Amino acid sequence: MFGSGKSRDRELDAAAKELAGADTLAFGGVGIAGTLLPVTEAYRRVEEALHTHPDEAREKVDWLLRHGSPAGKAYAATLLERVDPAAARDAWASLRDDKGEFTTFTGCVMGNASLQEYATERLAER
């Protein structure tokens, strides 16, 4: 949960910076212990902010699409799916040519993907 005023802004900024430098995409716990990665916690903070402070959070998501790592951009497009499906489709379409790679986690299963592959899959699911 975010604080108020400047504290909230700092927390949202910190979460966006964590996502911007992400090299791993994980939406839940990883490994046998189901540990939440710091980047997953950051994703959840921005996701919460999209509901409680939509304007500020949307600015951060849009910034991530322009300045994030490949994983950071994937997080940003995924966040858009929850609040603006049309913008999410546009984001995924714009990411189809990005060959940047990242690590993925689904529970205990670790893998690798390029943003190009990931975006193409997300568009096919729609």
KOLKOL-869308 format. One record per residue: x, y, z of N, C-alpha, C in turn; residue in three letters. Coordinates in pm, whole numbers, plus 50000, padded with zeros to 5 digits. Layout:
N
> n_xx n_yy n_zz ca_xx ca_yy ca_zz c_xx c_yy c_zz r
> X Y Z X Y Z X Y Z ALA
...
END
This chain:
126
> n_xx n_yy n_zz ca_xx ca_yy ca_zz c_xx c_yy c_zz r
> 50083 49883 50000 50000 50000 50000 50088 50124 50000 MET
> 50046 50221 49924 50123 50345 49912 50087 50441 50022 PHE
> 50186 50523 50060 50163 50630 50156 50088 50742 50087 GLY
> 50110 50864 50134 50042 50977 50072 50144 51078 50024 SER
> 50102 51160 49929 50184 51270 49882 50321 51229 49832 GLY
> 50424 51296 49885 50561 51272 49840 50607 51129 49867 LYS
> 50562 51072 49977 50598 50934 50008 50545 50840 49900 SER
> 50421 50861 49859 50360 50780 49752 50436 50797 49623 ARG
> 50473 50922 49590 50547 50949 49467 50682 50876 49468 ASP
> 50751 50880 49582 50881 50812 49592 50865 50661 49578 ARG
> 50761 50606 49639 50737 50461 49630 50705 50421 49487 GLU
> 50623 50499 49419 50588 50469 49280 50710 50485 49190 LEU
> 50790 50588 49213 50914 50607 49137 51007 50488 49157 ASP
> 51022 50444 49281 51111 50330 49310 51061 50203 49242 ALA
> 50930 50181 49243 50874 50063 49178 50898 50069 49027 ALA
> 50877 50186 48968 50898 50201 48824 51045 50179 48788 ALA
> 51135 50231 48869 51279 50211 48842 51317 50065 48854 LYS
> 51260 49995 48951 51286 49851 48966 51241 49778 48839 GLU
> 51122 49810 48790 51072 49745 48669 51153 49784 48547 LEU
> 51198 49909 48541 51275 49956 48425 51403 49877 48406 ALA
> 51464 49833 48515 51589 49759 48507 51572 49608 48513 GLY
> 51449 49561 48509 51422 49418 48525 51486 49334 48416 ALA
> 51539 49220 48456 51589 49122 48359 51511 48992 48368 ASP
> 51411 48991 48456 51331 48872 48481 51183 48909 48482 THR
> 51102 48823 48423 50958 48840 48421 50897 48728 48506 LEU
> 50838 48766 48619 50774 48670 48709 50656 48739 48774 ALA
> 50538 48682 48759 50418 48745 48813 50376 48685 48947 PHE
> 50440 48579 48988 50409 48517 49117 50536 48470 49182 GLY
> 50520 48390 49285 50635 48337 49356 50717 48244 49267 GLY
> 50848 48239 49294 50937 48155 49215 51009 48057 49306 VAL
> 51052 47948 49244 51127 47847 49318 51037 47764 49409 GLY
> 51099 47670 49473 51026 47579 49561 50957 47654 49674 ILE
> 51021 47757 49726 50965 47835 49837 50861 47937 49792 ALA
> 50848 47957 49661 50752 48055 49611 50787 48198 49649 GLY
> 50914 48228 49649 50964 48359 49687 50923 48465 49585 THR
> 50877 48579 49635 50847 48690 49545 50975 48769 49520 LEU
> 51007 48786 49394 51123 48867 49356 51092 49015 49378 LEU
> 51195 49096 49402 51171 49240 49417 51098 49300 49296 PRO
> 51128 49252 49178 51062 49305 49058 50914 49267 49056 VAL
> 50879 49151 49108 50738 49111 49116 50666 49199 49217 THR
> 50731 49228 49327 50671 49317 49427 50652 49457 49367 GLU
> 50748 49503 49288 50737 49634 49222 50619 49634 49124 ALA
> 50605 49526 49049 50493 49513 48955 50360 49526 49030 TYR
> 50351 49457 49143 50227 49461 49221 50200 49600 49277 ARG
> 50305 49673 49314 50286 49810 49365 50233 49901 49254 ARG
> 50287 49888 49134 50238 49970 49023 50096 49928 48986 VAL
> 50069 49799 48987 49935 49751 48958 49834 49810 49056 GLU
> 49868 49811 49184 49781 49870 49286 49762 50019 49260 GLU
> 49871 50087 49226 49864 50231 49202 49776 50264 49081 ALA
> 49769 50176 48985 49681 50200 48869 49536 50211 48912 LEU
> 49502 50148 49024 49365 50155 49074 49346 50269 49173 HIS
> 49446 50296 49254 49432 50397 49358 49476 50536 49313 THR
> 49572 50544 49223 49625 50671 49172 49651 50656 49022 HIS
> 49544 50640 48944 49559 50602 48804 49641 50697 48718 PRO
> 49627 50826 48737 49700 50919 48651 49851 50908 48670 ASP
> 49894 50910 48798 50037 50901 48827 50094 50768 48782 GLU
> 50021 50661 48809 50069 50528 48772 50074 50510 48622 ALA
> 49976 50563 48551 49975 50549 48405 50095 50621 48344 ARG
> 50132 50735 48399 50252 50804 48351 50375 50714 48364 GLU
> 50385 50644 48476 50499 50554 48498 50496 50437 48400 LYS
> 50379 50383 48375 50367 50270 48281 50405 50315 48141 VAL
> 50358 50432 48100 50393 50484 47968 50544 50510 47959 ASP
> 50602 50561 48066 50747 50583 48071 50822 50450 48057 TRP
> 50772 50346 48125 50836 50214 48116 50834 50160 47973 LEU
> 50727 50184 47902 50719 50137 47763 50826 50201 47676 LEU
> 50864 50322 47709 50965 50393 47630 51107 50366 47679 ARG
> 51125 50348 47810 51259 50346 47868 51298 50217 47939 HIS
> 51207 50125 47951 51235 50004 48028 51320 49903 47953 GLY
> 51376 49811 48028 51443 49695 47970 51338 49613 47897 SER
> 51380 49511 47822 51278 49425 47757 51177 49368 47858 PRO
> 51224 49321 47973 51130 49270 48074 51045 49383 48129 ALA
> 51104 49500 48150 51029 49616 48198 50918 49656 48103 GLY
> 50945 49649 47974 50843 49681 47873 50732 49576 47876 LYS
> 50768 49450 47896 50667 49344 47905 50578 49366 48027 ALA
> 50639 49404 48139 50559 49436 48257 50464 49551 48228 TYR
> 50514 49656 48161 50432 49774 48132 50312 49737 48044 ALA
> 50336 49661 47938 50226 49623 47849 50125 49535 47922 ALA
> 50173 49449 48010 50084 49364 48089 49999 49449 48183 THR
> 50059 49550 48244 49984 49640 48331 49875 49713 48252 LEU
> 49906 49752 48130 49806 49820 48047 49686 49731 48018 LEU
> 49708 49600 48007 49598 49508 47978 49487 49522 48082 GLU
> 49522 49556 48203 49425 49564 48312 49344 49694 48310 ARG
> 49399 49799 48250 49330 49928 48257 49292 49987 48122 VAL
> 49359 49944 48016 49334 50001 47883 49370 49897 47777 ASP
> 49278 49802 47751 49309 49694 47657 49351 49741 47518 PRO
> 49293 49849 47469 49332 49898 47336 49476 49948 47338 ALA
> 49515 50019 47442 49654 50066 47455 49748 49947 47471 ALA
> 49702 49844 47540 49785 49725 47558 49810 49657 47423 ALA
> 49707 49644 47341 49726 49586 47207 49826 49666 47127 ARG
> 49813 49798 47132 49907 49884 47061 50049 49866 47115 ASP
> 50061 49856 47246 50193 49837 47307 50254 49705 47263 ALA
> 50177 49598 47272 50230 49467 47230 50269 49470 47083 TRP
> 50188 49534 47000 50220 49542 46857 50352 49618 46835 ALA
> 50373 49723 46912 50497 49801 46896 50619 49726 46947 SER
> 50597 49625 47031 50709 49550 47089 50745 49424 47009 LEU
> 50669 49393 46906 50692 49271 46828 50826 49264 46760 ARG
> 50890 49376 46738 51019 49376 46667 51138 49385 46762 ASP
> 51112 49390 46892 51219 49404 46992 51277 49266 47023 ASP
> 51402 49246 46990 51466 49116 47008 51535 49101 47144 LYS
> 51518 49202 47231 51578 49194 47364 51526 49072 47438 GLY
> 51611 49014 47520 51576 48890 47590 51567 48910 47740 GLU
> 51495 48820 47805 51482 48821 47949 51454 48680 47998 PHE
> 51469 48662 48127 51439 48535 48193 51293 48536 48235 THR
> 51229 48422 48225 51091 48409 48271 51084 48305 48382 THR
> 50989 48324 48470 50961 48226 48574 50812 48201 48580 PHE
> 50775 48076 48583 50640 48034 48612 50654 47929 48721 THR
> 50634 47971 48845 50657 47881 48959 50804 47844 48966 GLY
> 50831 47715 48960 50968 47665 48967 51037 47658 48831 CYS
> 50961 47684 48726 51013 47666 48591 51074 47797 48540 VAL
> 51202 47793 48510 51272 47908 48458 51290 47890 48308 MET
> 51277 47998 48233 51297 47993 48089 51354 48124 48040 GLY
> 51365 48134 47910 51412 48257 47846 51316 48290 47733 ASN
> 51302 48418 47705 51216 48461 47594 51272 48592 47540 ALA
> 51241 48617 47415 51269 48751 47361 51138 48829 47372 SER
> 51151 48958 47376 51031 49042 47382 50950 49022 47254 LEU
> 51018 49001 47145 50951 48974 47017 50859 48852 47029 GLN
> 50913 48742 47082 50834 48620 47099 50718 48642 47197 GLU
> 50750 48705 47307 50651 48726 47413 50536 48814 47363 TYR
> 50570 48923 47295 50467 49013 47242 50381 48943 47138 ALA
> 50443 48866 47052 50368 48793 46949 50270 48695 47013 THR
> 50314 48626 47117 50225 48534 47190 50108 48608 47255 GLU
> 50138 48721 47317 50032 48798 47385 49929 48847 47283 ARG
> 49973 48891 47168 49881 48936 47065 49795 48821 47013 LEU
> 49854 48703 47001 49779 48587 46953 49671 48543 47051 ALA
> 49693 48569 47180 49596 48532 47285 49474 48622 47284 GLU
> 49486 48737 47224 49378 48836 47230 49272 48809 47129 ARG
END
